[in-house]
Amino acid sequence: MDDDEKGKRFLELIDEQNNLQWSIISKLSSLIVSKWGSIELQQQLETLVEKHSTITKELNSLDKNNNIL
């Protein structure tokens, strides 16, 4: 993957990660309001956190040689 492709992918991942972060905050807020009683919200939050972790790992792998930042 050349630097332009890496840069484009980096920006796509950052955008996706940002959207996930807002979704995580929303689900977490709803879970707090439910007094942590919603299994469905807990599962949705777990899935979002896993996706966020996957994106973070991919972002880190794109920048192994510090070419992007």
PAZAPA-4460 file (N, C-alpha, C; in steps of 0.05 Angstrom, whole numbers, plus 32768, in hexadecimal, padded with zeros to 4 digits):
% residues 69
    n_x    n_y    n_z   ca_x   ca_y   ca_z    c_x    c_y    c_z   seq   type   mol
   8011   7FE9   8000   8000   8000   8000   8012   8019   8000     1      M     A
   800E   802B   7FED   801F   8043   7FEC   8015   8058   8000     2      D     A
   8025   806D   8003   801F   8081   8017   8004   808F   8013     3      D     A
   7FFC   8094   7FFA   7FE2   80A0   7FF4   7FCB   808E   7FFD     4      D     A
   7FCE   8074   7FF7   7FB9   8061   7FFF   7FB8   805F   801E     5      E     A
   7FCF   805E   802A   7FD0   805D   8047   7FC3   8076   8054     6      K     A
   7FC9   808D   8048   7FBD   80A6   8052   7F9F   80A6   804F     7      G     A
   7F96   809D   8039   7F79   809B   8034   7F6C   8088   8048     8      K     A
   7F78   8071   804B   7F6D   805D   805D   7F6D   8067   807A     9      R     A
   7F83   8075   8081   7F86   8081   809B   7F6E   8094   80A1    10      F     A
   7F68   80A5   808E   7F52   80B8   8092   7F37   80AA   8094    11      L     A
   7F34   8095   8084   7F1B   8086   8085   7F18   8079   80A1    12      E     A
   7F2D   806E   80AB   7F2D   8061   80C5   7F28   8075   80DB    13      L     A
   7F34   808C   80DA   7F30   80A1   80EE   7F13   80A9   80EE    14      I     A
   7F07   80AD   80D7   7EEB   80B4   80D5   7ED9   809F   80E1    15      D     A
   7EDE   8086   80DA   7ECF   806F   80E5   7ED2   806D   8103    16      E     A
   7EEB   8071   810C   7EF0   8070   8129   7EE1   8086   8138    17      Q     A
   7EE1   809E   812C   7ED2   80B4   8138   7EB4   80AE   813B    18      N     A
   7EA9   80A3   8125   7E8D   809C   8126   7E87   8087   813B    19      N     A
   7E99   8073   813E   7E96   805F   8152   7E98   806B   816E    20      L     A
   7EAA   807E   8172   7EAD   808A   818C   7E93   8098   8194    21      Q     A
   7E86   80A6   8182   7E6D   80B3   8188   7E57   809E   818E    22      W     A
   7E57   8088   817F   7E44   8073   8185   7E48   8066   81A0    23      S     A
   7E62   8063   81A7   7E68   8058   81C1   7E5E   806A   81D8    24      I     A
   7E63   8084   81D4   7E59   8097   81E8   7E3B   8096   81EB    25      I     A
   7E2E   8095   81D4   7E10   8094   81D4   7E06   807B   81E3    26      S     A
   7E11   8064   81DC   7E09   804B   81E9   7E10   804B   8206    27      K     A
   7E27   8055   820D   7E2F   8056   8229   7E1C   8068   8239    28      L     A
   7E16   807F   822E   7E03   8091   823B   7DE8   8084   823F    29      S     A
   7DDE   8076   822B   7DC5   8067   822E   7DC6   8051   8243    30      S     A
   7DDD   8044   8243   7DE1   802F   8257   7DE1   803A   8273    31      L     A
   7DED   8050   8277   7DEE   805D   8291   7DD1   8065   829A    32      I     A
   7DC2   8071   8287   7DA6   8078   828D   7D96   805F   8295    33      V     A
   7D9C   8049   8288   7D8D   8030   828E   7D97   8023   82A8    34      S     A
   7DA9   8031   82B6   7DB6   8027   82CE   7DC4   800C   82C9    35      K     A
   7DD1   800A   82B2   7DE1   7FF3   82A9   7DD0   7FDA   82A6    36      W     A
   7DB6   7FDE   82A2   7DA4   7FC7   82A2   7D9E   7FBB   8287    37      G     A
   7DA8   7FC7   8271   7DA1   7FBE   8257   7DB7   7FAC   824B    38      S     A
   7DB0   7F92   8249   7DC3   7F7F   823E   7DC8   7F86   8220    39      I     A
   7DB3   7F8E   8212   7DB6   7F95   81F6   7DCA   7FAC   81F2    40      E     A
   7DC7   7FC1   8202   7DDA   7FD8   8201   7DF6   7FCF   8208    41      L     A
   7DF9   7FBD   821B   7E14   7FB3   8223   7E20   7FA4   820C    42      Q     A
   7E11   7F94   81FE   7E1B   7F85   81E7   7E22   7F98   81D0    43      Q     A
   7E12   7FAC   81CB   7E17   7FBF   81B6   7E31   7FCE   81BC    44      Q     A
   7E34   7FD6   81D5   7E4C   7FE5   81DD   7E65   7FD3   81DA    45      L     A
   7E62   7FBA   81E1   7E79   7FA8   81DE   7E81   7FA5   81C1    46      E     A
   7E6E   7FA3   81AF   7E73   7FA1   8193   7E81   7FBA   8188    47      T     A
   7E77   7FD1   8190   7E83   7FEB   8188   7EA0   7FED   8191    48      L     A
   7EA5   7FE5   81AA   7EC0   7FE7   81B5   7ED3   7FD4   81A6    49      V     A
   7EC9   7FBC   819F   7ED9   7FAA   8190   7EE0   7FB5   8174    50      E     A
   7ECD   7FC2   8167   7ED2   7FCE   814D   7EE6   7FE5   8150    51      K     A
   7EE3   7FF4   8165   7EF6   800B   816A   7F12   8000   816D    52      H     A
   7F15   7FEA   817C   7F2F   7FDE   8181   7F3B   7FD4   8166    53      S     A
   7F2B   7FC7   8156   7F34   7FBD   813C   7F3E   7FD4   812A    54      T     A
   7F30   7FEA   812A   7F38   8001   811A   7F52   800D   8125    55      I     A
   7F54   800F   813F   7F6D   8019   814C   7F85   8008   8144    56      T     A
   7F81   7FEE   8144   7F97   7FDC   813D   7F9F   7FE0   811F    57      K     A
   7F8B   7FE4   810E   7F91   7FE8   80F2   7F9F   8003   80EE    58      E     A
   7F96   8018   80FC   7FA3   8032   80FB   7FC0   802F   8103    59      L     A
   7FC5   8021   8119   7FE1   801E   8122   7FF2   800E   810E    60      N     A
   7FE6   7FFB   8101   7FF5   7FEB   80ED   7FFC   7FFC   80D4    61      S     A
   7FEA   800F   80CD   7FF0   8020   80B6   8008   8032   80BB    62      L     A
   800D   8039   80D4   8022   804C   80DA   803A   803F   80E8    63      D     A
   803F   8026   80E1   8056   8018   80EE   8070   8026   80EA    64      K     A
   8074   8032   80D3   808D   8040   80CE   808B   805E   80D1    65      N     A
   8076   8067   80DF   8071   8084   80E3   8070   8094   80CA    66      N     A
   8065   8088   80B5   8063   8096   809B   804B   80A8   8099    67      N     A
   8036   80A3   80A8   801E   80B3   80A5   801E   80CB   80B7    68      I     A
   8026   80C8   80D0   8024   80DD   80E3   803B   80F0   80E2    69      L     A
***
